[in-house]
Amino acid sequence: MPAEWEPHAATWIGWPHNATDWPGKFPPIPWVYGEIVRKLAAGEIVRILVNSAIQQAQAGRILKKVGVDLGRVDFLRFPTNRGWTRDFGPIFVRSAGASPLLAIARFHFNAWAKYKDWKKDDKIPERAAKRFKLPLIDARIVLEGGSIDVNGRGTLLTTEECLLDQKVQARNPGMSRLDIETVFRDTLGITNTLWLGKGIAGDDTHGHVDDLCRFVNPGTVVLCREDNPKDANYKPLAENRERLQGMHLERGASIEVVDLPMPAPLYFDGVRLPASYANFYIANAAVLVPTFNDPKDRIALSILAELFPDRPVVGIHAVDLVWGLGTIHCLTQQEPTAAARSPRDSL
């Protein structure tokens, strides 16, 4: 599985249509998507999943108003239950050799083992493989894209809370750590799985790693840090930092860990939301980072700008978006080119 910073052929995103994801706050959401697509389309094709011709027309009107070149958009009439494309969308893998080929690792989706409406979302990898004539590798387990992060060299980050808990939102009851690592090896080419502990407060996925720790180059991760000892995230994030200090990359090297701040706790209608700067997305032409009207927005953007000198780091207002319990990385899924790695892989 290539790293997210490697060249993309496209980004996949599902146009929002399920108002229950943002109860009482849906009207601004399509406009946030419009801004995300505008930034993505500057550097790659954006494949947008829509349920109908009516939804495609509605999306097209918004995109045109915000200045998107619709020639950079590929609408795909693939029905979905929701728009969290990171978790149900196709996970692309690339073969080795002089003439690399793409395939889709077909993981299954059951709405985070929590919600009942997921059958349309679960069919997206198969529809994608058929539409683009790509091989489909059936992993035979349930897994969301937001639960893993890779460095493109064989190392993968995930959490025990999400993939090993057998009582709360258990994706694959009865599967052991070794069983899951074997699937990673056989479908994603992973030789080194790093297990963190728990995710952040407010995350209804029960521990997705893309809200707390992300690779930014093959040997470096950013890890969220909470400085308030009274906050619910303080101990879990500190424990994850201790774990990383004892972990190594695929060839035995130590991991460089860069602290990323956490915004102040964000609530809506009495519910704590999973606001995190780690939910950024690395596109060809920019790194899109959720912001929360918080003084630490500037600090987070500055840290990421130093780590990504090869592309602009852009803040996307996400106070409305995060009411859906996810932000930018949760909405997007990269489609890599069949070409080799980018210069960033030498960092």
SERO-4910 file (N, C-alpha, C, O; in steps of 0.05 Angstrom, whole numbers):
BEGIN
 pado doro    nc1    nc2    nc3   cac1   cac2   cac3    cc1    cc2    cc3    oc1    oc2    oc3
  Met    A     17    -24      0      0      0      0     18     25      0     34     28     19
  Pro    A     16     42    -21     32     66    -22     25     86      1      3     86     11
  Ala    A     44    102      8     40    123     27     22    145     15     21    148     -9
  Glu    A      8    159     32    -11    180     23      3    202      8    -10    215    -10
  Trp    A     28    208     14     42    230      1     52    223    -27     61    241    -41
  Glu    A     51    198    -34     60    190    -61     40    201    -82     17    206    -75
  Pro    A     49    204   -107     32    217   -127      5    203   -130      3    179   -131
  His    A    -16    220   -131    -43    210   -134    -52    212   -164    -45    231   -177
  Ala    A    -67    193   -173    -82    196   -197   -108    211   -192   -118    226   -209
  Ala    A   -119    207   -168   -144    220   -161   -149    218   -131   -135    202   -117
  Thr    A   -168    234   -121   -179    230    -94   -208    223    -97   -223    235   -113
  Trp    A   -217    204    -81   -245    196    -80   -258    209    -56   -247    211    -35
  Ile    A   -283    218    -61   -298    231    -40   -328    227    -45   -337    228    -68
  Gly    A   -344    221    -24   -372    216    -28   -388    242    -21   -386    252      1
  Trp    A   -404    251    -40   -419    276    -36   -438    272    -13   -452    252    -12
  Pro    A   -440    291      6   -457    288     30   -487    288     22   -496    305      7
  His    A   -502    270     34   -531    269     28   -547    258     52   -571    262     53
  Asn    A   -533    246     71   -547    234     94   -547    255    117   -528    258    132
  Ala    A   -570    269    119   -572    291    139   -570    281    168   -564    297    186
  Thr    A   -574    255    173   -573    245    200   -544    245    211   -540    243    235
  Asp    A   -524    247    192   -497    249    201   -491    277    214   -473    279    231
  Trp    A   -506    297    206   -503    324    217   -530    334    225   -540    354    214
  Pro    A   -543    322    245   -570    330    252   -572    359    261   -558    368    279
  Gly    A   -590    373    247   -594    401    253   -572    420    242   -573    444    247
  Lys    A   -553    409    228   -530    425    219   -521    418    191   -498    423    183
  Phe    A   -539    406    175   -531    396    149   -527    418    128   -508    415    112
  Pro    A   -543    440    127   -541    459    105   -513    469     98   -507    472     74
  Pro    A   -495    475    117   -468    485    109   -449    463     99   -428    469     88
  Ile    A   -456    438    104   -437    416     98   -430    414     69   -406    412     63
  Pro    A   -448    415     50   -440    413     21   -421    436     13   -405    432     -5
  Trp    A   -423    459     26   -405    481     20   -377    476     30   -358    484     18
  Val    A   -375    462     53   -349    454     63   -336    434     43   -312    436     37
  Tyr    A   -352    415     34   -342    396     14   -333    411    -11   -313    404    -23
  Gly    A   -348    431    -19   -341    447    -43   -313    459    -40   -298    459    -59
  Glu    A   -307    470    -16   -281    481    -12   -259    460    -12   -237    464    -23
  Ile    A   -265    437     -1   -246    414     -1   -240    406    -30   -217    403    -38
  Val    A   -261    403    -46   -258    395    -74   -242    416    -90   -226    409   -107
  Arg    A   -247    441    -84   -233    463    -98   -203    460    -93   -187    464   -112
  Lys    A   -195    455    -69   -166    452    -63   -154    426    -75   -132    426    -85
  Leu    A   -170    405    -75   -161    379    -86   -157    381   -116   -137    371   -127
  Ala    A   -177    393   -130   -177    393   -159   -154    409   -171   -148    406   -194
  Ala    A   -141    426   -155   -117    440   -165    -94    422   -172    -76    429   -187
  Gly    A    -94    398   -160    -71    380   -165    -78    352   -175    -60    337   -181
  Glu    A   -104    345   -176   -111    318   -184   -141    317   -191   -156    335   -185
  Ile    A   -148    295   -204   -177    290   -210   -191    284   -183   -179    271   -166
  Val    A   -215    293   -180   -231    286   -157   -255    269   -166   -272    278   -181
  Arg    A   -255    244   -157   -277    226   -163   -298    228   -141   -293    222   -118
  Ile    A   -322    238   -149   -343    243   -129   -366    223   -132   -378    220   -154
  Leu    A   -371    208   -111   -393    189   -111   -419    203   -106   -422    219    -88
  Val    A   -438    198   -124   -465    209   -121   -486    187   -124   -481    167   -137
  Asn    A   -509    192   -112   -530    172   -113   -548    174   -137   -561    154   -144
  Ser    A   -549    197   -149   -569    202   -171   -561    225   -188   -542    240   -181
  Ala    A   -575    228   -210   -570    251   -228   -577    277   -214   -564    298   -218
  Ile    A   -598    276   -197   -606    300   -182   -584    309   -163   -577    332   -161
  Gln    A   -572    290   -149   -551    296   -130   -526    306   -145   -512    324   -136
  Gln    A   -521    294   -168   -498    304   -184   -502    333   -193   -483    348   -193
  Ala    A   -526    339   -202   -532    367   -210   -529    386   -187   -518    408   -190
  Gln    A   -539    378   -163   -536    395   -139   -507    399   -132   -499    422   -126
  Ala    A   -491    378   -133   -462    381   -127   -449    398   -148   -432    415   -141
  Gly    A   -456    394   -173   -444    410   -195   -449    440   -192   -431    456   -197
  Arg    A   -473    447   -183   -479    475   -179   -462    488   -157   -452    510   -160
  Ile    A   -459    473   -135   -443    483   -113   -414    486   -121   -401    506   -116
  Leu    A   -404    465   -134   -376    465   -143   -370    488   -162   -349    501   -161
  Lys    A   -389    493   -180   -385    514   -199   -385    542   -185   -369    559   -192
  Lys    A   -402    545   -165   -403    570   -151   -378    576   -135   -370    599   -133
  Val    A   -365    556   -125   -341    560   -109   -316    560   -127   -293    563   -116
  Gly    A   -319    557   -153   -296    560   -171   -282    535   -179   -259    537   -187
  Val    A   -295    512   -176   -282    487   -184   -285    483   -214   -306    488   -226
  Asp    A   -263    475   -227   -263    468   -255   -275    440   -257   -263    421   -250
  Leu    A   -300    439   -267   -314    413   -268   -300    393   -287   -306    369   -287
  Gly    A   -282    403   -304   -266    385   -320   -247    368   -304   -235    348   -313
  Arg    A   -243    376   -278   -225    361   -260   -241    343   -242   -230    331   -224
  Val    A   -267    340   -247   -285    324   -230   -296    301   -246   -304    304   -269
  Asp    A   -295    277   -234   -306    253   -246   -329    243   -228   -324    231   -207
  Phe    A   -353    248   -236   -376    239   -221   -381    209   -226   -382    201   -249
  Leu    A   -383    194   -204   -389    165   -206   -415    160   -193   -420    166   -170
  Arg    A   -434    148   -208   -460    142   -198   -459    116   -182   -470     95   -191
  Phe    A   -447    117   -159   -444     95   -141   -461    101   -116   -452    117   -100
  Pro    A   -484     89   -111   -500     95    -88   -486     89    -62   -472     69    -59
  Thr    A   -489    107    -43   -476    104    -16   -497    109      6   -518    121      1
  Asn    A   -491     99     30   -507    105     53   -499    131     66   -515    147     75
  Arg    A   -472    136     66   -460    159     78   -438    169     60   -434    160     37
  Gly    A   -422    189     70   -401    200     54   -373    196     66   -355    210     58
  Trp    A   -370    177     84   -343    174     97   -326    155     81   -321    132     88
  Thr    A   -316    166     59   -303    149     38   -277    137     48   -269    116     38
  Arg    A   -264    149     67   -239    137     78   -245    109     88   -228     91     86
  Asp    A   -268    105    100   -273     80    114   -285     58     97   -281     34    102
  Phe    A   -300     65     75   -311     44     59   -301     45     30   -306     26     15
  Gly    A   -287     66     23   -277     68     -5   -255     48    -12   -245     34      6
  Pro    A   -248     47    -37   -228     28    -46   -200     35    -34   -191     58    -36
  Ile    A   -187     15    -23   -159     18    -14   -141      6    -36   -142    -18    -41
  Phe    A   -126     24    -48   -110     16    -71    -82      6    -62    -70     16    -43
  Val    A    -73    -15    -75    -46    -26    -71    -32    -28    -98    -45    -28   -119
  Arg    A     -6    -29    -97     10    -29   -121     30    -52   -121     43    -57   -100
  Ser    A     32    -65   -143     51    -87   -145     80    -77   -149     84    -54   -158
  Ala    A     99    -93   -142    127    -86   -146    135    -93   -174    120   -106   -189
  Gly    A    159    -85   -182    170    -92   -208    173    -69   -227    165    -46   -220
  Ala    A    183    -74   -250    189    -53   -270    164    -41   -281    164    -17   -288
  Ser    A    142    -56   -282    117    -46   -293     95    -50   -272     79    -68   -274
  Pro    A     95    -33   -251     76    -37   -229     47    -33   -238     41    -18   -256
  Leu    A     30    -48   -225      1    -48   -230    -14    -42   -205     -5    -48   -183
  Leu    A    -37    -30   -208    -55    -24   -185    -75    -46   -182    -83    -59   -201
  Ala    A    -83    -50   -157   -105    -68   -150   -120    -56   -127   -111    -36   -115
  Ile    A   -143    -67   -119   -158    -58    -96   -159    -79    -75   -168   -102    -81
  Ala    A   -150    -73    -51   -152    -91    -28   -181    -88    -18   -189    -68     -7
  Arg    A   -196   -109    -21   -225   -108    -15   -230   -116     14   -235   -139     21
  Phe    A   -230    -95     31   -238    -99     59   -269    -95     60   -280    -81     43
  His    A   -281   -106     80   -310   -104     83   -317    -82    103   -301    -75    120
  Phe    A   -341    -72    101   -350    -49    117   -377    -55    130   -395    -65    116
  Asn    A   -379    -50    156   -405    -55    170   -413    -31    187   -425    -34    209
  Ala    A   -405     -7    178   -412     18    192   -401     18    221   -415     24    240
  Trp    A   -375     11    223   -361     13    248   -373     -5    269   -370      0    293
  Ala    A   -386    -27    260   -399    -46    278   -418    -31    297   -420    -38    321
  Lys    A   -432    -10    287   -448      6    304   -475     14    292   -495     15    306
  Tyr    A   -476     19    266   -500     28    253   -511      7    234   -497    -11    226
  Lys    A   -536     10    227   -550    -11    211   -549     -6    181   -552    -25    165
  Asp    A   -544     19    172   -545     24    144   -517     26    132   -503     46    135
  Trp    A   -509      4    119   -481      3    109   -479    -13     83   -457    -14     71
  Lys    A   -499    -26     74   -496    -45     52   -489    -32     25   -474    -44      9
  Lys    A   -498     -8     20   -490      6     -4   -460     14     -2   -445     11    -22
  Asp    A   -452     24     21   -424     31     25   -405      7     21   -384     10      9
  Asp    A   -414    -16     31   -397    -39     29   -392    -49      1   -373    -63     -4
  Lys    A   -408    -40    -18   -405    -49    -46   -386    -31    -62   -380    -38    -85
  Ile    A   -377     -9    -51   -362     10    -66   -335     -2    -77   -329      3   -100
  Pro    A   -320    -17    -61   -295    -28    -73   -300    -45    -97   -285    -44   -117
  Glu    A   -321    -62    -96   -327    -79   -119   -336    -62   -144   -328    -68   -166
  Arg    A   -352    -41   -139   -360    -24   -161   -336    -10   -173   -334     -7   -197
  Ala    A   -318     -1   -156   -294     13   -165   -276     -6   -182   -266      2   -203
  Ala    A   -273    -31   -173   -256    -50   -188   -268    -55   -215   -254    -57   -235
  Lys    A   -295    -58   -216   -308    -63   -242   -306    -40   -260   -301    -43   -284
  Arg    A   -311    -16   -250   -311      9   -266   -283     14   -278   -282     22   -301
  Phe    A   -262      9   -263   -235     16   -272   -219     -9   -280   -195     -7   -285
  Lys    A   -232    -32   -281   -220    -57   -290   -195    -64   -275   -174    -69   -287
  Leu    A   -197    -64   -248   -174    -70   -231   -179    -96   -216   -202   -102   -210
  Pro    A   -158   -111   -211   -161   -135   -195   -171   -128   -167   -165   -107   -156
  Leu    A   -186   -147   -156   -197   -143   -129   -186   -166   -111   -190   -189   -117
  Ile    A   -173   -157    -90   -161   -177    -71   -178   -177    -46   -178   -158    -30
  Asp    A   -193   -198    -42   -212   -200    -20   -197   -207      6   -187   -229      9
  Ala    A   -196   -188     25   -182   -192     50   -199   -208     70   -188   -220     89
  Arg    A   -225   -210     65   -243   -227     81   -246   -218    110   -253   -234    127
  Ile    A   -240   -193    115   -244   -182    142   -257   -154    140   -256   -142    119
  Val    A   -269   -145    162   -279   -118    164   -257    -99    172   -243   -104    192
  Leu    A   -253    -78    157   -233    -59    164   -239    -32    151   -246    -31    128
  Glu    A   -237    -10    166   -241     17    155   -213     30    150   -194     25    164
  Gly    A   -212     46    128   -187     59    121   -177     77    142   -152     81    144
  Gly    A   -194     89    159   -186    107    180   -172     93    203   -161    106    221
  Ser    A   -174     66    204   -162     52    226   -132     45    221   -119     34    239
  Ile    A   -122     52    198    -94     46    191    -80     70    179    -94     87    167
  Asp    A    -54     71    181    -38     91    167    -11     78    160      0     63    177
  Val    A     -1     82    136     23     68    127     45     88    118     39    111    111
  Asn    A     70     78    118     92     95    108    101     87     80    121     98     71
  Gly    A     88     68     68     95     60     40    119     43     38    127     35     16
  Arg    A    131     36     61    155     19     61    150     -7     75    169    -24     78
  Gly    A    126    -12     85    120    -37     98    112    -34    127    106    -55    140
  Thr    A    111    -10    138    103     -6    166     75      6    167     68     24    151
  Leu    A     58     -4    185     31      5    188     25     12    217     35     -2    236
  Leu    A     10     33    222      1     42    248    -28     35    252    -44     39    233
  Thr    A    -36     25    275    -64     21    281    -67     21    312    -48     27    326
  Thr    A    -91     16    322    -95     16    351   -108    -10    360   -124    -23    345
  Glu    A   -101    -18    384   -114    -41    396   -143    -36    401   -160    -54    398
  Glu    A   -150    -12    410   -178     -6    416   -196    -11    393   -218    -22    396
  Cys    A   -188     -4    369   -205     -7    345   -205    -36    335   -227    -47    330
  Leu    A   -182    -49    333   -181    -75    319   -181    -99    337   -185   -121    327
  Leu    A   -174    -96    362   -172   -119    379   -194   -121    401   -197   -142    413
  Asp    A   -209   -100    406   -230   -101    426   -251   -120    417   -263   -118    396
  Gln    A   -257   -140    434   -277   -160    428   -304   -155    440   -323   -171    436
  Lys    A   -307   -132    454   -333   -126    467   -347   -102    456   -371   -101    454
  Val    A   -331    -81    449   -343    -56    439   -337    -53    410   -314    -52    402
  Gln    A   -358    -51    394   -355    -48    365   -335    -67    353   -317    -59    338
  Ala    A   -337    -92    360   -319   -113    350   -323   -118    320   -344   -127    312
  Arg    A   -303   -111    304   -305   -115    275   -303   -144    267   -319   -154    250
  Asn    A   -284   -158    279   -279   -186    271   -276   -203    296   -254   -210    304
  Pro    A   -299   -210    308   -298   -226    333   -281   -251    330   -284   -266    311
  Gly    A   -264   -255    350   -248   -280    350   -221   -277    336   -204   -295    339
  Met    A   -217   -256    321   -191   -253    307   -170   -242    326   -175   -224    342
  Ser    A   -147   -254    325   -124   -247    342   -107   -226    329   -110   -219    305
  Arg    A    -88   -215    344    -69   -196    334    -53   -209    311    -49   -196    290
  Leu    A    -45   -233    314    -30   -247    292    -47   -251    268    -37   -248    245
  Asp    A    -73   -258    271    -91   -261    249    -92   -235    232    -91   -236    208
  Ile    A    -95   -213    246    -98   -187    232    -72   -179    219    -72   -170    196
  Glu    A    -50   -184    232    -24   -177    220    -19   -194    195     -6   -185    176
  Thr    A    -29   -219    195    -26   -236    172    -42   -225    148    -33   -225    125
  Val    A    -66   -215    154    -82   -202    132    -67   -177    122    -66   -173     97
  Phe    A    -56   -161    139    -41   -138    130    -18   -146    112    -13   -133     92
  Arg    A     -4   -167    119     18   -176    103      9   -185     76     21   -178     55
  Asp    A    -12   -201     75    -21   -213     50    -35   -194     31    -34   -198      7
  Thr    A    -48   -173     42    -64   -155     25    -51   -128     20    -55   -116      0
  Leu    A    -35   -119     40    -24    -92     38      7    -92     37     19    -70     34
  Gly    A     19   -115     38     48   -116     37     62   -106     62     84    -97     61
  Ile    A     48   -109     85     58    -98    110     76   -119    124     67   -142    128
  Thr    A    100   -111    132    118   -129    146    122   -121    175    134   -135    191
  Asn    A    111    -98    183    116    -87    209     91    -71    219     86    -49    209
  Thr    A     76    -83    237     51    -70    247     57    -59    275     66    -73    293
  Leu    A     51    -33    278     56    -19    303     29    -15    317     11     -2    305
  Trp    A     26    -26    341      0    -25    355      1     -3    376     15     -6    396
  Leu    A    -14     18    372    -18     38    393    -42     29    410    -54      8    405
  Gly    A    -48     44    431    -69     36    450    -96     46    443   -110     33    427
  Lys    A   -104     68    455   -131     79    452   -131    103    434   -111    117    431
  Gly    A   -155    109    423   -159    133    407   -167    156    424   -164    156    448
  Ile    A   -179    177    411   -186    201    426   -215    202    435   -232    187    424
  Ala    A   -220    218    454   -248    221    464   -266    233    442   -257    250    427
  Gly    A   -291    223    442   -310    233    422   -310    218    396   -328    223    379
  Asp    A   -291    199    393   -289    185    367   -308    161    368   -303    141    382
  Asp    A   -330    162    353   -349    140    354   -340    116    337   -355     96    336
  Thr    A   -317    117    324   -306     93    311   -292     75    330   -284     53    323
  His    A   -288     84    355   -274     69    376   -245     64    369   -235     41    368
  Gly    A   -231     86    364   -202     84    363   -188     87    336   -166     76    333
  His    A   -199    101    317   -186    104    292   -159    119    295   -158    140    309
  Val    A   -139    109    283   -112    120    286   -109    147    271    -92    163    278
  Asp    A   -126    152    251   -122    177    236   -132    202    251   -132    224    240
  Asp    A   -141    198    276   -147    220    293   -125    226    314   -128    244    330
  Leu    A   -104    210    314    -84    213    335    -55    211    326    -37    224    338
  Cys    A    -49    195    305    -21    191    297    -19    185    268    -33    168    257
  Arg    A     -2    200    254      0    197    224     29    198    215     45    213    226
  Phe    A     36    182    195     62    185    182     62    210    165     42    217    152
  Val    A     85    224    165     89    248    148    112    243    129    114    258    109
  Asn    A    128    224    134    148    213    115    155    185    125    145    177    146
  Pro    A    172    170    111    175    142    118    186    137    146    182    115    157
  Gly    A    199    157    159    210    153    185    199    171    207    209    170    229
  Thr    A    179    187    201    169    207    220    139    206    223    125    203    203
  Val    A    130    208    247    101    210    252     95    236    268    112    245    283
  Val    A     71    246    264     61    266    283     42    251    302     27    234    294
  Leu    A     44    259    327     27    246    348     14    268    364     27    287    374
  Cys    A    -12    267    367    -27    287    382    -18    286    412    -13    265    423
  Arg    A    -16    310    423     -8    313    451    -28    331    465    -35    353    456
  Glu    A    -38    322    488    -56    337    505    -41    345    530    -30    328    545
  Asp    A    -39    371    536    -24    382    558    -40    385    584    -28    390    605
  Asn    A    -66    382    582    -83    385    606    -87    358    619   -101    341    609
  Pro    A    -75    354    643    -77    328    656   -106    320    663   -112    297    667
  Lys    A   -124    340    664   -152    333    671   -169    325    646   -191    316    649
  Asp    A   -157    329    622   -172    322    598   -172    292    593   -153    278    600
  Ala    A   -194    282    582   -197    253    577   -175    242    559   -169    218    559
  Asn    A   -164    259    542   -143    250    523   -115    249    534    -97    238    522
  Tyr    A   -111    260    558    -84    263    568    -70    236    571    -48    232    560
  Lys    A    -82    218    586    -68    192    592    -66    175    567    -44    164    562
  Pro    A    -87    171    551    -84    154    527    -63    164    508    -47    148    497
  Leu    A    -61    190    503    -41    201    485    -13    199    497      6    194    482
  Ala    A    -10    202    523     16    199    536     25    169    534     48    164    530
  Glu    A      6    151    537     13    123    535     22    116    507     41    101    503
  Asn    A      8    127    487     16    122    459     44    133    454     59    121    438
  Arg    A     51    155    466     77    167    462     98    147    474    119    143    462
  Glu    A     93    136    497    111    117    509    115     92    492    137     82    489
  Arg    A     93     83    480     95     60    462    112     66    438    130     49    431
  Leu    A    109     89    426    124     95    402    154     97    408    170     91    391
  Gln    A    161    105    432    189    107    439    203     80    439    227     78    435
  Gly    A    188     59    442    199     32    442    195     17    416    202     -6    414
  Met    A    184     30    396    178     18    370    199     24    349    214     43    352
  His    A    200      8    328    219     12    306    205      9    279    184     -3    277
  Leu    A    218     20    259    209     18    232    216     -9    221    228    -26    234
  Glu    A    208    -14    195    210    -40    183    239    -50    182    243    -75    181
  Arg    A    259    -33    181    287    -42    180    301    -37    207    326    -39    208
  Gly    A    286    -32    228    298    -30    254    305     -2    264    313      1    287
  Ala    A    301     18    247    307     46    255    286     56    274    263     47    274
  Ser    A    295     75    291    276     88    309    257    106    294    263    115    272
  Ile    A    235    113    307    215    130    294    218    158    306    219    162    330
  Glu    A    219    178    288    219    206    298    190    214    303    173    211    286
  Val    A    185    224    327    158    231    335    157    261    339    172    273    355
  Val    A    139    274    325    135    303    327    108    308    340     87    297    332
  Asp    A    107    325    361     83    330    375     64    348    359     74    368    346
  Leu    A     39    342    359     18    358    346     -2    365    368    -12    348    381
  Pro    A     -8    391    372    -26    398    394    -54    388    389    -62    381    367
  Met    A    -69    388    410    -98    383    409   -113    409    413   -105    425    430
  Pro    A   -134    414    398   -151    438    403   -165    434    430   -167    412    440
  Ala    A   -175    456    440   -191    454    465   -216    437    459   -225    436    436
  Pro    A   -226    423    479   -249    405    475   -272    420    461   -278    443    468
  Leu    A   -284    407    441   -305    420    426   -330    403    430   -330    379    427
  Tyr    A   -352    417    436   -378    404    442   -399    416    424   -398    440    417
  Phe    A   -419    400    417   -443    410    404   -466    394    414   -466    370    414
  Asp    A   -487    408    423   -511    396    435   -503    376    457   -516    355    460
  Gly    A   -483    383    473   -475    367    495   -457    343    489   -450    328    507
  Val    A   -450    340    463   -434    317    455   -405    326    449   -401    345    435
  Arg    A   -386    312    461   -358    318    455   -352    307    427   -359    285    420
  Leu    A   -338    324    412   -332    317    384   -303    310    381   -286    320    396
  Pro    A   -296    293    361   -268    284    357   -252    304    341   -242    298    320
  Ala    A   -249    328    352   -234    349    338   -204    343    341   -194    341    363
  Ser    A   -190    341    318   -162    334    318   -149    344    293   -160    341    271
  Tyr    A   -125    355    296   -110    365    273    -97    341    258    -88    345    235
  Ala    A    -97    318    270    -85    294    257   -102    284    234    -93    267    219
  Asn    A   -126    294    232   -144    284    211   -140    300    185   -159    305    170
  Phe    A   -115    307    179   -108    321    154   -107    301    131   -105    277    135
  Tyr    A   -107    312    107   -105    296     82    -83    307     65    -81    331     60
  Ile    A    -65    289     56    -42    296     39    -50    293     10    -50    270      0
  Ala    A    -56    315     -4    -63    314    -32    -38    322    -49    -18    329    -38
  Asn    A    -41    320    -75    -19    327    -93    -11    356    -90     13    363    -89
  Ala    A    -30    374    -88    -25    403    -89    -26    416    -62    -21    440    -61
  Ala    A    -34    402    -41    -36    415    -15    -40    394      7    -47    371      1
  Val    A    -35    402     31    -42    386     55    -66    401     68    -63    423     76
  Leu    A    -89    388     69   -113    400     79   -116    392    108   -117    369    115
  Val    A   -118    413    126   -118    408    155   -144    420    167   -150    443    162
  Pro    A   -158    404    183   -182    415    196   -174    436    217   -155    432    232
  Thr    A   -189    458    218   -185    478    238   -211    483    253   -233    477    243
  Phe    A   -209    494    278   -232    494    296   -236    520    310   -247    521    333
  Asn    A   -229    543    298   -231    569    311   -217    568    338   -227    579    358
  Asp    A   -193    557    339   -179    552    364   -151    565    362   -140    565    340
  Pro    A   -141    577    384   -114    589    383    -92    569    373    -72    578    363
  Lys    A    -97    543    377    -77    524    369    -78    517    339    -61    503    329
  Asp    A    -98    527    325    -99    523    296    -73    532    283    -61    518    267
  Arg    A    -64    556    291    -40    568    279    -15    551    285      2    547    268
  Ile    A    -14    540    309      9    524    317     10    498    301     30    490    291
  Ala    A    -14    485    299    -15    460    284     -8    464    254      7    449    243
  Leu    A    -18    485    242    -12    491    214     18    496    210     29    488    190
  Ser    A     30    510    229     58    516    228     75    491    230     94    488    214
  Ile    A     68    473    248     83    448    251     81    432    225    102    422    215
  Leu    A     58    429    214     54    414    190     67    427    166     77    413    148
  Ala    A     68    453    165     81    467    143    111    461    143    123    459    122
  Glu    A    123    459    166    152    452    168    156    423    159    177    417    147
  Leu    A    137    406    164    140    378    157    134    372    127    142    352    116
  Phe    A    119    390    115    112    387     86    121    412     70    104    427     61
  Pro    A    147    416     68    156    440     53    151    437     23    154    457      8
  Asp    A    144    414     14    140    409    -15    112    416    -25    107    415    -49
  Arg    A     94    424     -7     67    431    -16     54    449      5     61    447     29
  Pro    A     36    467     -3     23    485     17      6    470     37     -7    450     30
  Val    A      6    480     61    -11    469     82    -35    489     86    -31    512     92
  Val    A    -59    479     82    -83    496     80   -103    488    102   -110    464    104
  Gly    A   -112    507    118   -132    501    138   -160    502    125   -166    519    109
  Ile    A   -176    483    133   -204    481    125   -222    483    150   -220    466    168
  His    A   -239    503    151   -257    506    174   -274    481    178   -289    473    160
  Ala    A   -272    469    202   -285    443    206   -303    442    231   -310    420    240
  Val    A   -310    465    242   -328    465    265   -355    452    258   -366    438    275
  Asp    A   -366    458    235   -391    446    227   -386    417    219   -402    399    226
  Leu    A   -365    412    204   -359    385    193   -356    364    215   -366    342    213
  Val    A   -342    371    237   -336    352    258   -361    343    274   -360    324    288
  Trp    A   -384    358    271   -409    348    283   -417    322    271   -432    307    283
  Gly    A   -407    315    247   -411    288    235   -393    267    247   -394    244    239
  Leu    A   -376    275    267   -357    258    281   -334    249    263   -323    227    266
  Gly    A   -327    266    244   -304    262    227   -298    287    212   -315    305    210
  Thr    A   -273    289    201   -267    313    185   -254    305    158   -264    286    145
  Ile    A   -232    318    151   -223    316    123   -212    289    115   -218    279     94
  His    A   -195    277    132   -184    251    125   -206    230    123   -205    212    107
  Cys    A   -226    232    141   -248    213    141   -264    214    115   -277    194    108
  Leu    A   -264    236    101   -280    240     77   -266    232     52   -280    229     31
  Thr    A   -240    229     52   -224    226     28   -211    199     27   -206    186     47
  Gln    A   -205    190      2   -189    165     -2   -172    169    -26   -182    176    -48
  Gln    A   -146    165    -24   -128    169    -46   -127    146    -66   -129    123    -58
  Glu    A   -125    153    -91   -120    133   -112    -92    139   -123    -88    159   -137
  Pro    A    -72    123   -116    -45    128   -125    -41    124   -155    -57    109   -168
  Thr    A    -21    136   -166    -13    129   -193      2    102   -192      9     93   -171
  Ala    A      5     90   -216     20     65   -217     50     70   -216     65     51   -214
  Ala    A     58     96   -218     86    103   -218     99     99   -190     85     93   -171
  Ala    A    125    102   -189    140     98   -165    136    120   -145    120    139   -149
  Arg    A    151    119   -123    147    138   -101    156    166   -108    169    171   -129
  Ser    A    149    184    -90    156    212    -93    183    218    -79    192    201    -64
  Pro    A    195    242    -84    220    249    -71    218    249    -40    238    245    -26
  Arg    A    194    253    -30    190    253      0    198    227     12    206    226     36
  Asp    A    198    205     -3    205    179      8    234    177     15    242    158     29
  Ser    A    250    196      6    279    195     13    285    210     38    307    210     48
  Leu    A    264    224     50    268    239     74    273    220     98    277    230    121
***
